[in-house]
Amino acid sequence: MAGTLSAKFQRYLSVGEVARRSGVAVSAIHFYERKGLIHSIRSEGNQRRFGRDVLRLVSIIKVAQRTGIPLAEIRDALANLPDGRSPSAGDWQKLSARWRDDLDARIARLTRLRDQLGDCIGCGCLSMKDCPLRNPWDELGEDGPGPRLLDIS
């Protein structure tokens, strides 16, 4: 029985192997596991072992993070994938479609911010020439300090 059990774990990857093959630090692999993004099993020696499908999951996580998708949203999306197999191209299409509208909205918001950045500090207020037109009588000041005007969705 022990030979069968150890043979089972040979199909799995250690955390170091996952880190090396994915190009992600061991600490990041541990972090992803703590956040529920990936899962491991434990060997007889209580060492983490990951299915090979974790390599593609880590890649998806990294791409999603680079686009600014919060880890909670990534975790929720990955929870809808089938267990025990690598995500397919079709799975990726579903995941990316789920995030597309949010990314488009962020891109639009950042484009507006970029385009207004030179003219206004976001009503903090440093531009007395512009802000009386955009924020007459300092109406935004009633909501508290800090820039808000440029962060309008």
Chimera marker file (.cmm) of the C-alpha trace (Angstrom):
<marker_set name="trace">
<marker id="1" x="0.000" y="0.000" z="0.000" r="1" g="1" b="0" radius="0.5"/>
<marker id="2" x="2.791" y="2.444" z="0.840" r="1" g="1" b="0" radius="0.5"/>
<marker id="3" x="4.317" y="1.913" z="-2.621" r="1" g="1" b="0" radius="0.5"/>
<marker id="4" x="0.971" y="2.703" z="-4.244" r="1" g="1" b="0" radius="0.5"/>
<marker id="5" x="0.520" y="5.834" z="-2.171" r="1" g="1" b="0" radius="0.5"/>
<marker id="6" x="4.002" y="7.182" z="-2.939" r="1" g="1" b="0" radius="0.5"/>
<marker id="7" x="3.477" y="6.415" z="-6.652" r="1" g="1" b="0" radius="0.5"/>
<marker id="8" x="0.314" y="8.507" z="-6.465" r="1" g="1" b="0" radius="0.5"/>
<marker id="9" x="2.288" y="11.514" z="-5.217" r="1" g="1" b="0" radius="0.5"/>
<marker id="10" x="4.813" y="11.191" z="-8.052" r="1" g="1" b="0" radius="0.5"/>
<marker id="11" x="2.129" y="12.539" z="-10.386" r="1" g="1" b="0" radius="0.5"/>
<marker id="12" x="1.963" y="15.692" z="-8.272" r="1" g="1" b="0" radius="0.5"/>
<marker id="13" x="4.305" y="18.661" z="-8.071" r="1" g="1" b="0" radius="0.5"/>
<marker id="14" x="6.031" y="20.054" z="-5.001" r="1" g="1" b="0" radius="0.5"/>
<marker id="15" x="5.612" y="23.744" z="-4.222" r="1" g="1" b="0" radius="0.5"/>
<marker id="16" x="9.193" y="24.301" z="-5.423" r="1" g="1" b="0" radius="0.5"/>
<marker id="17" x="8.442" y="22.608" z="-8.750" r="1" g="1" b="0" radius="0.5"/>
<marker id="18" x="5.305" y="24.706" z="-9.197" r="1" g="1" b="0" radius="0.5"/>
<marker id="19" x="7.291" y="27.857" z="-8.442" r="1" g="1" b="0" radius="0.5"/>
<marker id="20" x="10.108" y="26.944" z="-10.821" r="1" g="1" b="0" radius="0.5"/>
<marker id="21" x="7.844" y="25.899" z="-13.686" r="1" g="1" b="0" radius="0.5"/>
<marker id="22" x="5.439" y="28.828" z="-13.328" r="1" g="1" b="0" radius="0.5"/>
<marker id="23" x="8.054" y="31.509" z="-12.661" r="1" g="1" b="0" radius="0.5"/>
<marker id="24" x="6.252" y="32.534" z="-9.478" r="1" g="1" b="0" radius="0.5"/>
<marker id="25" x="7.888" y="32.680" z="-6.043" r="1" g="1" b="0" radius="0.5"/>
<marker id="26" x="7.184" y="29.920" z="-3.524" r="1" g="1" b="0" radius="0.5"/>
<marker id="27" x="5.733" y="32.569" z="-1.212" r="1" g="1" b="0" radius="0.5"/>
<marker id="28" x="3.235" y="33.541" z="-3.944" r="1" g="1" b="0" radius="0.5"/>
<marker id="29" x="2.181" y="29.894" z="-4.343" r="1" g="1" b="0" radius="0.5"/>
<marker id="30" x="1.569" y="29.700" z="-0.585" r="1" g="1" b="0" radius="0.5"/>
<marker id="31" x="-0.313" y="33.019" z="-0.726" r="1" g="1" b="0" radius="0.5"/>
<marker id="32" x="-2.544" y="31.819" z="-3.588" r="1" g="1" b="0" radius="0.5"/>
<marker id="33" x="-3.332" y="28.686" z="-1.621" r="1" g="1" b="0" radius="0.5"/>
<marker id="34" x="-4.190" y="30.652" z="1.548" r="1" g="1" b="0" radius="0.5"/>
<marker id="35" x="-6.519" y="32.840" z="-0.524" r="1" g="1" b="0" radius="0.5"/>
<marker id="36" x="-8.293" y="29.779" z="-1.941" r="1" g="1" b="0" radius="0.5"/>
<marker id="37" x="-7.129" y="30.317" z="-5.527" r="1" g="1" b="0" radius="0.5"/>
<marker id="38" x="-5.315" y="26.981" z="-5.755" r="1" g="1" b="0" radius="0.5"/>
<marker id="39" x="-5.389" y="23.823" z="-3.668" r="1" g="1" b="0" radius="0.5"/>
<marker id="40" x="-2.911" y="21.179" z="-2.646" r="1" g="1" b="0" radius="0.5"/>
<marker id="41" x="-3.013" y="17.803" z="-1.001" r="1" g="1" b="0" radius="0.5"/>
<marker id="42" x="-0.594" y="16.574" z="1.637" r="1" g="1" b="0" radius="0.5"/>
<marker id="43" x="1.903" y="13.767" z="1.237" r="1" g="1" b="0" radius="0.5"/>
<marker id="44" x="2.633" y="11.180" z="3.927" r="1" g="1" b="0" radius="0.5"/>
<marker id="45" x="5.353" y="13.547" z="5.162" r="1" g="1" b="0" radius="0.5"/>
<marker id="46" x="2.827" y="16.410" z="5.309" r="1" g="1" b="0" radius="0.5"/>
<marker id="47" x="4.366" y="18.178" z="2.312" r="1" g="1" b="0" radius="0.5"/>
<marker id="48" x="2.209" y="20.126" z="-0.116" r="1" g="1" b="0" radius="0.5"/>
<marker id="49" x="1.616" y="18.461" z="-3.466" r="1" g="1" b="0" radius="0.5"/>
<marker id="50" x="-0.160" y="20.153" z="-6.358" r="1" g="1" b="0" radius="0.5"/>
<marker id="51" x="-1.875" y="18.653" z="-9.355" r="1" g="1" b="0" radius="0.5"/>
<marker id="52" x="-0.296" y="19.591" z="-12.682" r="1" g="1" b="0" radius="0.5"/>
<marker id="53" x="-3.379" y="21.657" z="-13.521" r="1" g="1" b="0" radius="0.5"/>
<marker id="54" x="-2.130" y="24.215" z="-10.990" r="1" g="1" b="0" radius="0.5"/>
<marker id="55" x="0.439" y="25.438" z="-13.540" r="1" g="1" b="0" radius="0.5"/>
<marker id="56" x="-2.269" y="26.730" z="-15.848" r="1" g="1" b="0" radius="0.5"/>
<marker id="57" x="-4.254" y="28.106" z="-12.906" r="1" g="1" b="0" radius="0.5"/>
<marker id="58" x="-1.218" y="30.089" z="-11.747" r="1" g="1" b="0" radius="0.5"/>
<marker id="59" x="-0.829" y="31.473" z="-15.278" r="1" g="1" b="0" radius="0.5"/>
<marker id="60" x="-4.469" y="32.558" z="-15.323" r="1" g="1" b="0" radius="0.5"/>
<marker id="61" x="-4.080" y="34.166" z="-11.896" r="1" g="1" b="0" radius="0.5"/>
<marker id="62" x="-1.016" y="36.125" z="-13.021" r="1" g="1" b="0" radius="0.5"/>
<marker id="63" x="-2.707" y="37.376" z="-16.216" r="1" g="1" b="0" radius="0.5"/>
<marker id="64" x="-5.809" y="38.384" z="-14.266" r="1" g="1" b="0" radius="0.5"/>
<marker id="65" x="-3.710" y="40.186" z="-11.640" r="1" g="1" b="0" radius="0.5"/>
<marker id="66" x="-1.834" y="42.100" z="-14.343" r="1" g="1" b="0" radius="0.5"/>
<marker id="67" x="-5.141" y="43.430" z="-15.613" r="1" g="1" b="0" radius="0.5"/>
<marker id="68" x="-6.037" y="44.625" z="-12.120" r="1" g="1" b="0" radius="0.5"/>
<marker id="69" x="-8.716" y="42.078" z="-11.293" r="1" g="1" b="0" radius="0.5"/>
<marker id="70" x="-9.035" y="41.702" z="-7.500" r="1" g="1" b="0" radius="0.5"/>
<marker id="71" x="-8.049" y="38.325" z="-6.042" r="1" g="1" b="0" radius="0.5"/>
<marker id="72" x="-11.555" y="37.773" z="-4.676" r="1" g="1" b="0" radius="0.5"/>
<marker id="73" x="-12.983" y="38.032" z="-8.211" r="1" g="1" b="0" radius="0.5"/>
<marker id="74" x="-10.297" y="35.715" z="-9.534" r="1" g="1" b="0" radius="0.5"/>
<marker id="75" x="-11.099" y="33.177" z="-6.810" r="1" g="1" b="0" radius="0.5"/>
<marker id="76" x="-14.828" y="33.354" z="-7.559" r="1" g="1" b="0" radius="0.5"/>
<marker id="77" x="-14.216" y="32.833" z="-11.266" r="1" g="1" b="0" radius="0.5"/>
<marker id="78" x="-11.830" y="29.911" z="-10.704" r="1" g="1" b="0" radius="0.5"/>
<marker id="79" x="-14.380" y="28.278" z="-8.400" r="1" g="1" b="0" radius="0.5"/>
<marker id="80" x="-16.564" y="27.735" z="-11.480" r="1" g="1" b="0" radius="0.5"/>
<marker id="81" x="-13.906" y="25.670" z="-13.268" r="1" g="1" b="0" radius="0.5"/>
<marker id="82" x="-14.078" y="21.873" z="-13.197" r="1" g="1" b="0" radius="0.5"/>
<marker id="83" x="-11.823" y="20.192" z="-10.628" r="1" g="1" b="0" radius="0.5"/>
<marker id="84" x="-9.035" y="17.839" z="-11.568" r="1" g="1" b="0" radius="0.5"/>
<marker id="85" x="-8.162" y="19.083" z="-15.036" r="1" g="1" b="0" radius="0.5"/>
<marker id="86" x="-6.300" y="21.984" z="-16.548" r="1" g="1" b="0" radius="0.5"/>
<marker id="87" x="-8.507" y="24.853" z="-17.665" r="1" g="1" b="0" radius="0.5"/>
<marker id="88" x="-9.124" y="24.645" z="-21.402" r="1" g="1" b="0" radius="0.5"/>
<marker id="89" x="-9.197" y="27.385" z="-24.028" r="1" g="1" b="0" radius="0.5"/>
<marker id="90" x="-12.985" y="27.335" z="-23.687" r="1" g="1" b="0" radius="0.5"/>
<marker id="91" x="-12.680" y="27.820" z="-19.931" r="1" g="1" b="0" radius="0.5"/>
<marker id="92" x="-10.379" y="30.783" z="-20.544" r="1" g="1" b="0" radius="0.5"/>
<marker id="93" x="-12.894" y="32.294" z="-22.994" r="1" g="1" b="0" radius="0.5"/>
<marker id="94" x="-15.598" y="32.139" z="-20.319" r="1" g="1" b="0" radius="0.5"/>
<marker id="95" x="-13.305" y="33.651" z="-17.677" r="1" g="1" b="0" radius="0.5"/>
<marker id="96" x="-12.087" y="36.452" z="-19.916" r="1" g="1" b="0" radius="0.5"/>
<marker id="97" x="-15.617" y="37.282" z="-21.083" r="1" g="1" b="0" radius="0.5"/>
<marker id="98" x="-16.659" y="37.551" z="-17.444" r="1" g="1" b="0" radius="0.5"/>
<marker id="99" x="-13.958" y="40.172" z="-16.835" r="1" g="1" b="0" radius="0.5"/>
<marker id="100" x="-14.169" y="42.073" z="-20.139" r="1" g="1" b="0" radius="0.5"/>
<marker id="101" x="-16.913" y="44.590" z="-19.192" r="1" g="1" b="0" radius="0.5"/>
<marker id="102" x="-15.176" y="45.475" z="-15.937" r="1" g="1" b="0" radius="0.5"/>
<marker id="103" x="-11.866" y="45.958" z="-17.759" r="1" g="1" b="0" radius="0.5"/>
<marker id="104" x="-13.524" y="48.138" z="-20.404" r="1" g="1" b="0" radius="0.5"/>
<marker id="105" x="-15.017" y="50.339" z="-17.661" r="1" g="1" b="0" radius="0.5"/>
<marker id="106" x="-11.632" y="50.642" z="-15.923" r="1" g="1" b="0" radius="0.5"/>
<marker id="107" x="-9.923" y="51.514" z="-19.202" r="1" g="1" b="0" radius="0.5"/>
<marker id="108" x="-12.529" y="54.218" z="-19.875" r="1" g="1" b="0" radius="0.5"/>
<marker id="109" x="-12.126" y="55.623" z="-16.343" r="1" g="1" b="0" radius="0.5"/>
<marker id="110" x="-8.325" y="55.654" z="-16.653" r="1" g="1" b="0" radius="0.5"/>
<marker id="111" x="-8.521" y="57.289" z="-20.087" r="1" g="1" b="0" radius="0.5"/>
<marker id="112" x="-10.706" y="60.077" z="-18.651" r="1" g="1" b="0" radius="0.5"/>
<marker id="113" x="-8.274" y="60.477" z="-15.760" r="1" g="1" b="0" radius="0.5"/>
<marker id="114" x="-5.310" y="60.658" z="-18.138" r="1" g="1" b="0" radius="0.5"/>
<marker id="115" x="-7.038" y="63.200" z="-20.333" r="1" g="1" b="0" radius="0.5"/>
<marker id="116" x="-8.009" y="65.452" z="-17.388" r="1" g="1" b="0" radius="0.5"/>
<marker id="117" x="-4.879" y="64.999" z="-15.325" r="1" g="1" b="0" radius="0.5"/>
<marker id="118" x="-3.021" y="68.008" z="-16.706" r="1" g="1" b="0" radius="0.5"/>
<marker id="119" x="-5.950" y="70.374" z="-16.207" r="1" g="1" b="0" radius="0.5"/>
<marker id="120" x="-7.198" y="69.491" z="-12.767" r="1" g="1" b="0" radius="0.5"/>
<marker id="121" x="-5.887" y="67.951" z="-9.595" r="1" g="1" b="0" radius="0.5"/>
<marker id="122" x="-9.232" y="66.216" z="-9.080" r="1" g="1" b="0" radius="0.5"/>
<marker id="123" x="-10.718" y="68.987" z="-6.986" r="1" g="1" b="0" radius="0.5"/>
<marker id="124" x="-8.397" y="68.996" z="-4.107" r="1" g="1" b="0" radius="0.5"/>
<marker id="125" x="-8.258" y="72.021" z="-5.272" r="1" g="1" b="0" radius="0.5"/>
<marker id="126" x="-5.170" y="73.554" z="-6.896" r="1" g="1" b="0" radius="0.5"/>
<marker id="127" x="-6.647" y="75.109" z="-10.034" r="1" g="1" b="0" radius="0.5"/>
<marker id="128" x="-8.753" y="78.102" z="-9.059" r="1" g="1" b="0" radius="0.5"/>
<marker id="129" x="-9.092" y="78.999" z="-12.743" r="1" g="1" b="0" radius="0.5"/>
<marker id="130" x="-10.751" y="75.689" z="-13.682" r="1" g="1" b="0" radius="0.5"/>
<marker id="131" x="-12.498" y="74.495" z="-10.540" r="1" g="1" b="0" radius="0.5"/>
<marker id="132" x="-15.012" y="77.313" z="-10.146" r="1" g="1" b="0" radius="0.5"/>
<marker id="133" x="-16.488" y="76.012" z="-13.388" r="1" g="1" b="0" radius="0.5"/>
<marker id="134" x="-16.334" y="72.338" z="-12.490" r="1" g="1" b="0" radius="0.5"/>
<marker id="135" x="-16.911" y="72.639" z="-8.769" r="1" g="1" b="0" radius="0.5"/>
<marker id="136" x="-18.751" y="75.917" z="-8.159" r="1" g="1" b="0" radius="0.5"/>
<marker id="137" x="-18.828" y="77.126" z="-4.571" r="1" g="1" b="0" radius="0.5"/>
<marker id="138" x="-16.694" y="74.091" z="-3.641" r="1" g="1" b="0" radius="0.5"/>
<marker id="139" x="-19.740" y="71.795" z="-3.519" r="1" g="1" b="0" radius="0.5"/>
<marker id="140" x="-17.483" y="68.736" z="-3.494" r="1" g="1" b="0" radius="0.5"/>
<marker id="141" x="-15.792" y="70.083" z="-0.358" r="1" g="1" b="0" radius="0.5"/>
<marker id="142" x="-18.951" y="69.297" z="1.572" r="1" g="1" b="0" radius="0.5"/>
<marker id="143" x="-18.281" y="65.589" z="0.970" r="1" g="1" b="0" radius="0.5"/>
<marker id="144" x="-14.911" y="65.785" z="2.686" r="1" g="1" b="0" radius="0.5"/>
<marker id="145" x="-11.286" y="66.291" z="1.707" r="1" g="1" b="0" radius="0.5"/>
<marker id="146" x="-9.446" y="64.646" z="-1.165" r="1" g="1" b="0" radius="0.5"/>
<marker id="147" x="-9.746" y="64.241" z="-4.914" r="1" g="1" b="0" radius="0.5"/>
<marker id="148" x="-13.004" y="62.810" z="-6.200" r="1" g="1" b="0" radius="0.5"/>
<marker id="149" x="-13.879" y="64.578" z="-9.412" r="1" g="1" b="0" radius="0.5"/>
<marker id="150" x="-11.578" y="62.572" z="-11.665" r="1" g="1" b="0" radius="0.5"/>
<marker id="151" x="-12.632" y="59.239" z="-10.218" r="1" g="1" b="0" radius="0.5"/>
<marker id="152" x="-16.219" y="59.519" z="-11.426" r="1" g="1" b="0" radius="0.5"/>
<marker id="153" x="-17.226" y="56.336" z="-13.221" r="1" g="1" b="0" radius="0.5"/>
<link id1="1" id2="2" r="1" g="1" b="0" radius="0.2"/>
<link id1="2" id2="3" r="1" g="1" b="0" radius="0.2"/>
<link id1="3" id2="4" r="1" g="1" b="0" radius="0.2"/>
<link id1="4" id2="5" r="1" g="1" b="0" radius="0.2"/>
<link id1="5" id2="6" r="1" g="1" b="0" radius="0.2"/>
<link id1="6" id2="7" r="1" g="1" b="0" radius="0.2"/>
<link id1="7" id2="8" r="1" g="1" b="0" radius="0.2"/>
<link id1="8" id2="9" r="1" g="1" b="0" radius="0.2"/>
<link id1="9" id2="10" r="1" g="1" b="0" radius="0.2"/>
<link id1="10" id2="11" r="1" g="1" b="0" radius="0.2"/>
<link id1="11" id2="12" r="1" g="1" b="0" radius="0.2"/>
<link id1="12" id2="13" r="1" g="1" b="0" radius="0.2"/>
<link id1="13" id2="14" r="1" g="1" b="0" radius="0.2"/>
<link id1="14" id2="15" r="1" g="1" b="0" radius="0.2"/>
<link id1="15" id2="16" r="1" g="1" b="0" radius="0.2"/>
<link id1="16" id2="17" r="1" g="1" b="0" radius="0.2"/>
<link id1="17" id2="18" r="1" g="1" b="0" radius="0.2"/>
<link id1="18" id2="19" r="1" g="1" b="0" radius="0.2"/>
<link id1="19" id2="20" r="1" g="1" b="0" radius="0.2"/>
<link id1="20" id2="21" r="1" g="1" b="0" radius="0.2"/>
<link id1="21" id2="22" r="1" g="1" b="0" radius="0.2"/>
<link id1="22" id2="23" r="1" g="1" b="0" radius="0.2"/>
<link id1="23" id2="24" r="1" g="1" b="0" radius="0.2"/>
<link id1="24" id2="25" r="1" g="1" b="0" radius="0.2"/>
<link id1="25" id2="26" r="1" g="1" b="0" radius="0.2"/>
<link id1="26" id2="27" r="1" g="1" b="0" radius="0.2"/>
<link id1="27" id2="28" r="1" g="1" b="0" radius="0.2"/>
<link id1="28" id2="29" r="1" g="1" b="0" radius="0.2"/>
<link id1="29" id2="30" r="1" g="1" b="0" radius="0.2"/>
<link id1="30" id2="31" r="1" g="1" b="0" radius="0.2"/>
<link id1="31" id2="32" r="1" g="1" b="0" radius="0.2"/>
<link id1="32" id2="33" r="1" g="1" b="0" radius="0.2"/>
<link id1="33" id2="34" r="1" g="1" b="0" radius="0.2"/>
<link id1="34" id2="35" r="1" g="1" b="0" radius="0.2"/>
<link id1="35" id2="36" r="1" g="1" b="0" radius="0.2"/>
<link id1="36" id2="37" r="1" g="1" b="0" radius="0.2"/>
<link id1="37" id2="38" r="1" g="1" b="0" radius="0.2"/>
<link id1="38" id2="39" r="1" g="1" b="0" radius="0.2"/>
<link id1="39" id2="40" r="1" g="1" b="0" radius="0.2"/>
<link id1="40" id2="41" r="1" g="1" b="0" radius="0.2"/>
<link id1="41" id2="42" r="1" g="1" b="0" radius="0.2"/>
<link id1="42" id2="43" r="1" g="1" b="0" radius="0.2"/>
<link id1="43" id2="44" r="1" g="1" b="0" radius="0.2"/>
<link id1="44" id2="45" r="1" g="1" b="0" radius="0.2"/>
<link id1="45" id2="46" r="1" g="1" b="0" radius="0.2"/>
<link id1="46" id2="47" r="1" g="1" b="0" radius="0.2"/>
<link id1="47" id2="48" r="1" g="1" b="0" radius="0.2"/>
<link id1="48" id2="49" r="1" g="1" b="0" radius="0.2"/>
<link id1="49" id2="50" r="1" g="1" b="0" radius="0.2"/>
<link id1="50" id2="51" r="1" g="1" b="0" radius="0.2"/>
<link id1="51" id2="52" r="1" g="1" b="0" radius="0.2"/>
<link id1="52" id2="53" r="1" g="1" b="0" radius="0.2"/>
<link id1="53" id2="54" r="1" g="1" b="0" radius="0.2"/>
<link id1="54" id2="55" r="1" g="1" b="0" radius="0.2"/>
<link id1="55" id2="56" r="1" g="1" b="0" radius="0.2"/>
<link id1="56" id2="57" r="1" g="1" b="0" radius="0.2"/>
<link id1="57" id2="58" r="1" g="1" b="0" radius="0.2"/>
<link id1="58" id2="59" r="1" g="1" b="0" radius="0.2"/>
<link id1="59" id2="60" r="1" g="1" b="0" radius="0.2"/>
<link id1="60" id2="61" r="1" g="1" b="0" radius="0.2"/>
<link id1="61" id2="62" r="1" g="1" b="0" radius="0.2"/>
<link id1="62" id2="63" r="1" g="1" b="0" radius="0.2"/>
<link id1="63" id2="64" r="1" g="1" b="0" radius="0.2"/>
<link id1="64" id2="65" r="1" g="1" b="0" radius="0.2"/>
<link id1="65" id2="66" r="1" g="1" b="0" radius="0.2"/>
<link id1="66" id2="67" r="1" g="1" b="0" radius="0.2"/>
<link id1="67" id2="68" r="1" g="1" b="0" radius="0.2"/>
<link id1="68" id2="69" r="1" g="1" b="0" radius="0.2"/>
<link id1="69" id2="70" r="1" g="1" b="0" radius="0.2"/>
<link id1="70" id2="71" r="1" g="1" b="0" radius="0.2"/>
<link id1="71" id2="72" r="1" g="1" b="0" radius="0.2"/>
<link id1="72" id2="73" r="1" g="1" b="0" radius="0.2"/>
<link id1="73" id2="74" r="1" g="1" b="0" radius="0.2"/>
<link id1="74" id2="75" r="1" g="1" b="0" radius="0.2"/>
<link id1="75" id2="76" r="1" g="1" b="0" radius="0.2"/>
<link id1="76" id2="77" r="1" g="1" b="0" radius="0.2"/>
<link id1="77" id2="78" r="1" g="1" b="0" radius="0.2"/>
<link id1="78" id2="79" r="1" g="1" b="0" radius="0.2"/>
<link id1="79" id2="80" r="1" g="1" b="0" radius="0.2"/>
<link id1="80" id2="81" r="1" g="1" b="0" radius="0.2"/>
<link id1="81" id2="82" r="1" g="1" b="0" radius="0.2"/>
<link id1="82" id2="83" r="1" g="1" b="0" radius="0.2"/>
<link id1="83" id2="84" r="1" g="1" b="0" radius="0.2"/>
<link id1="84" id2="85" r="1" g="1" b="0" radius="0.2"/>
<link id1="85" id2="86" r="1" g="1" b="0" radius="0.2"/>
<link id1="86" id2="87" r="1" g="1" b="0" radius="0.2"/>
<link id1="87" id2="88" r="1" g="1" b="0" radius="0.2"/>
<link id1="88" id2="89" r="1" g="1" b="0" radius="0.2"/>
<link id1="89" id2="90" r="1" g="1" b="0" radius="0.2"/>
<link id1="90" id2="91" r="1" g="1" b="0" radius="0.2"/>
<link id1="91" id2="92" r="1" g="1" b="0" radius="0.2"/>
<link id1="92" id2="93" r="1" g="1" b="0" radius="0.2"/>
<link id1="93" id2="94" r="1" g="1" b="0" radius="0.2"/>
<link id1="94" id2="95" r="1" g="1" b="0" radius="0.2"/>
<link id1="95" id2="96" r="1" g="1" b="0" radius="0.2"/>
<link id1="96" id2="97" r="1" g="1" b="0" radius="0.2"/>
<link id1="97" id2="98" r="1" g="1" b="0" radius="0.2"/>
<link id1="98" id2="99" r="1" g="1" b="0" radius="0.2"/>
<link id1="99" id2="100" r="1" g="1" b="0" radius="0.2"/>
<link id1="100" id2="101" r="1" g="1" b="0" radius="0.2"/>
<link id1="101" id2="102" r="1" g="1" b="0" radius="0.2"/>
<link id1="102" id2="103" r="1" g="1" b="0" radius="0.2"/>
<link id1="103" id2="104" r="1" g="1" b="0" radius="0.2"/>
<link id1="104" id2="105" r="1" g="1" b="0" radius="0.2"/>
<link id1="105" id2="106" r="1" g="1" b="0" radius="0.2"/>
<link id1="106" id2="107" r="1" g="1" b="0" radius="0.2"/>
<link id1="107" id2="108" r="1" g="1" b="0" radius="0.2"/>
<link id1="108" id2="109" r="1" g="1" b="0" radius="0.2"/>
<link id1="109" id2="110" r="1" g="1" b="0" radius="0.2"/>
<link id1="110" id2="111" r="1" g="1" b="0" radius="0.2"/>
<link id1="111" id2="112" r="1" g="1" b="0" radius="0.2"/>
<link id1="112" id2="113" r="1" g="1" b="0" radius="0.2"/>
<link id1="113" id2="114" r="1" g="1" b="0" radius="0.2"/>
<link id1="114" id2="115" r="1" g="1" b="0" radius="0.2"/>
<link id1="115" id2="116" r="1" g="1" b="0" radius="0.2"/>
<link id1="116" id2="117" r="1" g="1" b="0" radius="0.2"/>
<link id1="117" id2="118" r="1" g="1" b="0" radius="0.2"/>
<link id1="118" id2="119" r="1" g="1" b="0" radius="0.2"/>
<link id1="119" id2="120" r="1" g="1" b="0" radius="0.2"/>
<link id1="120" id2="121" r="1" g="1" b="0" radius="0.2"/>
<link id1="121" id2="122" r="1" g="1" b="0" radius="0.2"/>
<link id1="122" id2="123" r="1" g="1" b="0" radius="0.2"/>
<link id1="123" id2="124" r="1" g="1" b="0" radius="0.2"/>
<link id1="124" id2="125" r="1" g="1" b="0" radius="0.2"/>
<link id1="125" id2="126" r="1" g="1" b="0" radius="0.2"/>
<link id1="126" id2="127" r="1" g="1" b="0" radius="0.2"/>
<link id1="127" id2="128" r="1" g="1" b="0" radius="0.2"/>
<link id1="128" id2="129" r="1" g="1" b="0" radius="0.2"/>
<link id1="129" id2="130" r="1" g="1" b="0" radius="0.2"/>
<link id1="130" id2="131" r="1" g="1" b="0" radius="0.2"/>
<link id1="131" id2="132" r="1" g="1" b="0" radius="0.2"/>
<link id1="132" id2="133" r="1" g="1" b="0" radius="0.2"/>
<link id1="133" id2="134" r="1" g="1" b="0" radius="0.2"/>
<link id1="134" id2="135" r="1" g="1" b="0" radius="0.2"/>
<link id1="135" id2="136" r="1" g="1" b="0" radius="0.2"/>
<link id1="136" id2="137" r="1" g="1" b="0" radius="0.2"/>
<link id1="137" id2="138" r="1" g="1" b="0" radius="0.2"/>
<link id1="138" id2="139" r="1" g="1" b="0" radius="0.2"/>
<link id1="139" id2="140" r="1" g="1" b="0" radius="0.2"/>
<link id1="140" id2="141" r="1" g="1" b="0" radius="0.2"/>
<link id1="141" id2="142" r="1" g="1" b="0" radius="0.2"/>
<link id1="142" id2="143" r="1" g="1" b="0" radius="0.2"/>
<link id1="143" id2="144" r="1" g="1" b="0" radius="0.2"/>
<link id1="144" id2="145" r="1" g="1" b="0" radius="0.2"/>
<link id1="145" id2="146" r="1" g="1" b="0" radius="0.2"/>
<link id1="146" id2="147" r="1" g="1" b="0" radius="0.2"/>
<link id1="147" id2="148" r="1" g="1" b="0" radius="0.2"/>
<link id1="148" id2="149" r="1" g="1" b="0" radius="0.2"/>
<link id1="149" id2="150" r="1" g="1" b="0" radius="0.2"/>
<link id1="150" id2="151" r="1" g="1" b="0" radius="0.2"/>
<link id1="151" id2="152" r="1" g="1" b="0" radius="0.2"/>
<link id1="152" id2="153" r="1" g="1" b="0" radius="0.2"/>
</marker_set>
